[in-house]
Amino acid sequence: MCARLMMVGILVVTAGCAGGQRAKRHPTERLPVVLVHGISGFSSVAGMDYFFQVPAVLREQGYNVHVTSTPPWAPVAVRSRHLAGQVRAILTQTGARRVHLIAHSMGGLDARQAIHDDLGASVATLTTMGTPHRGSPVADQWYQWRMPWLDPARSAAANLHAWTVRSPPEENDPAAALLSLGTEEAVGFNTRNPDHPQVAYYSFAGRTLGHDGAGYCGDAELPNPSEVDLPPPDLIGPAMFLSGPDLSHAIANDGAVQVPSARWGRFMGCLPANHYRLIGHPVRAERIPGTWDHRAFYVQWVEWLMRSTPAAPR
């Protein structure tokens, strides 16, 4: 009964069990949880997590949590190769047969290709958070209107950024990375990377700009929360663009990815969060009055994954 109540409340607030205390189990009884960052991302820099404070709160609950790091401005084909190698290392380190992957934004595409190419038998579940499975018109526009003669300078800046955040040594290419996120590339990517039959795929979408999700979130497996989100200044323009020309029938989006594009596998629901708030970015995801807390969400979702995923055969 407690697990059922937690799933009903997962999008809104932390559900209390056993008098508000969550029972802890020994980490070896659970599959490792692997967090996968998106474009321009990192694992942790100067004490700030990409998934802000999420590793710590999950570890407090006894989970075995690992955070990967891939070249932040490389295309999916390059990033997925690094991700696969790191997941294999985690399996060797922990002795586990499989892992749970939770990926934000572009990281979801990295994970899907890594699963298809190399990790099918090693991944129990993949949860994608605001991943552009069908591409993003924002990426299309950036690539179309970029000035190609600036690409070498952008790559140099991206390599410096990668060195600063201690990403794996690899040549970065922002133009190729953004092309990986485009709507046209998504068609071929989805054809080349079908879902693996041994992996359970889940997805969540964010919604912002005050959109309540009507017409886009009602058929999800979890209830659509009543709370709405307001984007930070740098996402207002993209959110309005992604809403489409008819604001009376605006397309729900998180400021980077439209809800229809974020749906993949079992679509669990919409979250009242912009693209940054999905990971609790401490600078851009300014605290908006409301009840949705990304830390509580990740704790509840991981708990549900652990309860719902059968153990791997030995």
C-alpha positions as CSV (number, residue, x, y, z in Angstrom):
1,M,0.0,0.0,0.0
2,C,2.9,2.4,0.9
3,A,4.5,1.8,-2.5
4,R,1.2,2.6,-4.3
5,L,0.8,5.8,-2.4
6,M,4.3,6.9,-3.2
7,M,3.7,6.4,-6.9
8,V,0.5,8.5,-6.8
9,G,2.4,11.3,-5.0
10,I,5.7,11.0,-6.9
11,L,5.1,14.1,-9.0
12,V,4.1,16.4,-6.2
13,V,5.5,15.8,-2.7
14,T,7.4,13.3,-0.7
15,A,5.1,10.6,0.6
16,G,5.6,9.5,4.2
17,C,5.7,5.9,5.2
18,A,6.0,4.2,8.6
19,G,5.5,7.4,10.5
20,G,7.5,9.5,8.0
21,Q,10.6,7.3,8.2
22,R,11.7,5.5,5.0
23,A,13.1,2.1,5.7
24,K,16.7,1.6,4.5
25,R,18.0,-1.6,3.0
26,H,21.6,-2.6,2.5
27,P,22.9,-1.2,-0.8
28,T,24.0,-4.7,-2.0
29,E,20.3,-5.7,-2.2
30,R,19.7,-3.1,-4.9
31,L,21.0,-2.6,-8.4
32,P,23.4,0.4,-8.8
33,V,21.8,3.7,-10.0
34,V,23.8,5.5,-12.7
35,L,23.1,9.2,-13.4
36,V,23.8,10.4,-17.0
37,H,24.2,14.1,-17.8
38,G,23.1,16.0,-20.9
39,I,24.8,18.4,-23.3
40,S,27.4,20.7,-21.8
41,G,27.1,18.7,-18.6
42,F,29.5,17.2,-16.1
43,S,29.4,14.9,-13.0
44,S,30.4,17.4,-10.3
45,V,32.4,20.6,-10.4
46,A,33.6,22.5,-7.3
47,G,31.2,20.5,-5.2
48,M,28.2,21.2,-7.4
49,D,26.5,18.2,-8.9
50,Y,24.9,18.3,-12.3
51,F,22.0,16.4,-10.7
52,F,22.0,18.9,-7.9
53,Q,22.3,17.2,-4.5
54,V,20.6,14.1,-6.0
55,P,23.6,11.6,-5.5
56,A,23.8,12.6,-1.8
57,V,20.1,12.2,-1.0
58,L,20.0,8.9,-2.8
59,R,23.0,7.6,-0.9
60,E,21.5,8.7,2.3
61,Q,18.7,6.2,1.5
62,G,21.3,3.5,1.1
63,Y,21.4,3.4,-2.7
64,N,24.6,2.6,-4.6
65,V,24.9,5.7,-6.9
66,H,27.3,6.5,-9.7
67,V,27.6,9.5,-11.8
68,T,29.1,9.3,-15.3
69,S,31.0,11.9,-17.3
70,T,31.0,12.1,-21.1
71,P,32.5,14.7,-23.5
72,P,30.0,17.6,-23.0
73,W,30.0,18.9,-26.5
74,A,30.4,15.7,-28.6
75,P,27.8,14.0,-30.7
76,V,25.8,11.1,-29.4
77,A,28.0,8.4,-31.2
78,V,31.0,9.6,-29.2
79,R,29.3,10.2,-25.9
80,S,27.6,6.8,-25.9
81,R,30.9,5.0,-26.3
82,H,32.3,6.7,-23.2
83,L,29.1,6.0,-21.3
84,A,29.2,2.3,-22.2
85,G,32.8,2.0,-20.9
86,Q,32.0,3.7,-17.6
87,V,28.9,1.5,-17.1
88,R,31.0,-1.6,-17.7
89,A,33.5,-0.3,-15.1
90,I,30.7,0.2,-12.6
91,L,29.5,-3.4,-13.1
92,T,33.1,-4.6,-12.6
93,Q,33.5,-2.5,-9.5
94,T,30.2,-3.4,-7.9
95,G,29.9,-7.0,-9.1
96,A,26.3,-6.2,-10.2
97,R,24.8,-7.8,-13.3
98,R,22.7,-4.8,-14.3
99,V,22.2,-1.1,-13.5
100,H,19.4,1.4,-13.5
101,L,20.2,4.4,-15.8
102,I,18.6,7.8,-15.2
103,A,19.5,10.2,-18.0
104,H,18.7,13.9,-18.5
105,S,18.3,15.5,-21.9
106,M,20.9,14.4,-24.5
107,G,22.0,11.8,-22.0
108,G,18.9,9.8,-22.8
109,L,20.0,9.5,-26.4
110,D,23.5,8.5,-25.3
111,A,22.0,5.8,-23.1
112,R,19.8,4.5,-25.8
113,Q,22.6,4.1,-28.2
114,A,24.9,2.6,-25.6
115,I,22.2,0.1,-24.7
116,H,21.7,-0.8,-28.4
117,D,25.4,-1.1,-29.2
118,D,26.8,-2.7,-26.1
119,L,24.8,-2.7,-22.9
120,G,21.6,-4.4,-23.6
121,A,22.1,-7.3,-21.1
122,S,23.7,-4.9,-18.5
123,V,20.8,-2.4,-18.1
124,A,17.6,-3.2,-16.2
125,T,15.9,0.2,-16.8
126,L,16.4,3.5,-18.5
127,T,14.5,6.5,-17.3
128,T,14.8,9.6,-19.5
129,M,14.1,13.1,-18.2
130,G,13.4,15.8,-20.8
131,T,15.2,13.8,-23.6
132,P,14.5,15.0,-27.2
133,H,13.7,11.5,-28.6
134,R,12.2,13.1,-31.6
135,G,14.6,16.0,-31.7
136,S,14.1,19.6,-30.7
137,P,13.3,22.5,-33.1
138,V,15.6,24.7,-30.9
139,A,18.5,22.6,-32.0
140,D,17.3,22.8,-35.6
141,Q,17.2,26.6,-35.5
142,W,20.6,26.9,-33.8
143,Y,22.2,24.7,-36.5
144,Q,20.5,26.4,-39.4
145,W,21.4,29.9,-38.3
146,R,24.9,29.3,-37.0
147,M,27.8,30.8,-38.8
148,P,30.0,27.8,-39.9
149,W,33.2,29.9,-40.0
150,L,32.9,30.1,-36.2
151,D,32.8,26.4,-35.7
152,P,36.6,26.0,-35.0
153,A,36.4,28.7,-32.3
154,R,33.4,27.0,-30.8
155,S,35.1,23.7,-30.7
156,A,38.2,25.3,-29.1
157,A,35.9,26.8,-26.4
158,A,34.1,23.5,-25.9
159,N,37.4,21.7,-25.4
160,L,38.4,24.2,-22.8
161,H,35.0,23.8,-21.1
162,A,35.5,20.0,-21.2
163,W,39.0,20.3,-19.6
164,T,37.6,22.6,-16.9
165,V,34.9,20.2,-15.9
166,R,37.3,17.2,-16.1
167,S,35.5,15.4,-18.8
168,P,37.1,12.5,-20.7
169,P,39.8,13.6,-23.2
170,E,38.0,13.8,-26.5
171,E,37.6,16.3,-29.3
172,N,34.4,18.2,-28.8
173,D,32.3,19.5,-31.7
174,P,29.3,21.7,-30.7
175,A,27.9,21.8,-34.2
176,A,27.9,18.0,-34.5
177,A,26.4,17.7,-31.0
178,L,23.5,20.1,-31.8
179,L,22.9,18.3,-35.0
180,S,22.5,15.1,-33.0
181,L,19.6,16.8,-31.2
182,G,17.8,17.9,-34.4
183,T,14.4,16.6,-35.6
184,E,15.7,15.2,-38.8
185,E,18.6,13.3,-37.2
186,A,16.1,11.9,-34.7
187,V,14.3,10.0,-37.4
188,G,17.4,8.1,-38.4
189,F,18.6,7.7,-34.8
190,N,15.3,6.0,-33.7
191,T,15.5,3.7,-36.7
192,R,19.1,2.7,-35.9
193,N,18.6,2.3,-32.2
194,P,15.4,0.3,-31.5
195,D,14.6,-0.5,-27.9
196,H,16.3,-3.6,-26.4
197,P,13.8,-6.3,-25.4
198,Q,15.5,-6.9,-22.0
199,V,15.4,-3.2,-20.9
200,A,12.4,-1.3,-19.5
201,Y,12.2,2.2,-20.8
202,Y,10.5,5.0,-18.9
203,S,10.2,8.7,-19.6
204,F,9.2,11.9,-17.9
205,A,8.7,15.3,-19.6
206,G,9.0,18.8,-18.1
207,R,6.5,21.6,-18.7
208,T,7.0,25.3,-18.1
209,L,5.8,28.8,-19.1
210,G,2.8,28.3,-17.0
211,H,1.5,25.4,-19.1
212,D,-0.7,23.0,-17.2
213,G,-0.1,20.1,-19.5
214,A,-3.7,20.0,-20.8
215,G,-3.8,18.0,-24.0
216,Y,-0.3,16.6,-23.6
217,C,0.0,15.0,-20.1
218,G,-3.4,13.6,-19.3
219,D,-2.8,10.1,-20.8
220,A,0.4,9.5,-18.7
221,E,0.6,6.7,-16.2
222,L,0.9,9.1,-13.3
223,P,-1.5,12.0,-12.5
224,N,-0.7,15.3,-14.0
225,P,0.1,17.7,-11.0
226,S,-1.8,21.0,-10.8
227,E,1.4,23.0,-10.1
228,V,2.9,25.0,-13.0
229,D,6.4,26.2,-13.6
230,L,7.9,29.5,-14.7
231,P,11.1,29.4,-16.8
232,P,14.3,31.4,-16.0
233,P,15.0,34.3,-18.3
234,D,17.2,32.4,-20.7
235,L,14.5,29.8,-21.4
236,I,11.6,32.2,-21.9
237,G,12.3,32.8,-25.6
238,P,12.9,29.1,-26.4
239,A,9.8,28.1,-24.4
240,M,7.7,30.5,-26.4
241,F,9.2,29.3,-29.7
242,L,8.5,25.7,-28.8
243,S,4.9,26.6,-27.8
244,G,4.1,27.1,-31.5
245,P,2.5,30.0,-33.4
246,D,-1.0,29.4,-31.8
247,L,-0.7,30.3,-28.2
248,S,-4.3,29.3,-27.6
249,H,-3.2,25.8,-28.3
250,A,0.4,26.0,-27.0
251,I,2.6,22.9,-27.2
252,A,3.7,22.0,-23.7
253,N,7.5,22.1,-23.3
254,D,10.3,22.6,-20.8
255,G,12.0,25.4,-22.6
256,A,14.3,23.0,-24.6
257,V,12.2,19.9,-25.4
258,Q,8.5,19.6,-26.3
259,V,6.5,17.0,-24.3
260,P,5.7,14.9,-27.4
261,S,9.4,14.6,-28.1
262,A,10.2,13.6,-24.5
263,R,7.8,10.6,-24.5
264,W,9.5,7.3,-24.9
265,G,8.7,3.8,-23.7
266,R,6.3,4.0,-20.8
267,F,5.4,7.7,-20.5
268,M,5.1,8.1,-16.8
269,G,4.1,11.8,-16.7
270,C,4.8,15.5,-16.9
271,L,6.7,17.3,-14.2
272,P,6.1,21.0,-13.3
273,A,9.7,21.8,-14.1
274,N,11.7,23.6,-16.8
275,H,14.7,21.9,-18.4
276,Y,17.0,23.1,-15.6
277,R,14.6,22.4,-12.8
278,L,14.4,18.7,-13.8
279,I,17.9,18.4,-12.4
280,G,17.6,21.1,-9.8
281,H,20.1,23.4,-11.3
282,P,21.0,25.7,-8.4
283,V,21.6,28.8,-10.5
284,R,19.1,28.7,-13.4
285,A,16.3,26.7,-11.7
286,E,15.4,29.6,-9.4
287,R,13.1,28.4,-6.7
288,I,9.5,28.9,-7.8
289,P,6.9,28.8,-5.0
290,G,5.3,25.3,-5.1
291,T,5.5,21.8,-3.7
292,W,7.5,20.0,-6.4
293,D,11.0,19.1,-5.2
294,H,13.4,17.3,-7.5
295,R,15.2,15.6,-4.7
296,A,12.1,14.0,-3.4
297,F,11.1,13.0,-6.9
298,Y,14.4,11.1,-7.5
299,V,14.2,9.3,-4.2
300,Q,10.6,8.2,-4.8
301,W,11.3,7.2,-8.4
302,V,14.4,5.1,-7.5
303,E,12.5,3.4,-4.7
304,W,9.7,2.5,-7.2
305,L,12.3,1.2,-9.7
306,M,13.9,-1.0,-7.0
307,R,10.5,-2.4,-5.9
308,S,9.3,-3.0,-9.5
309,T,12.4,-4.5,-11.1
310,P,13.0,-8.3,-10.7
311,A,16.4,-9.4,-9.8
312,A,18.7,-10.5,-12.6
313,P,19.2,-14.3,-12.9
314,R,22.5,-15.6,-11.7
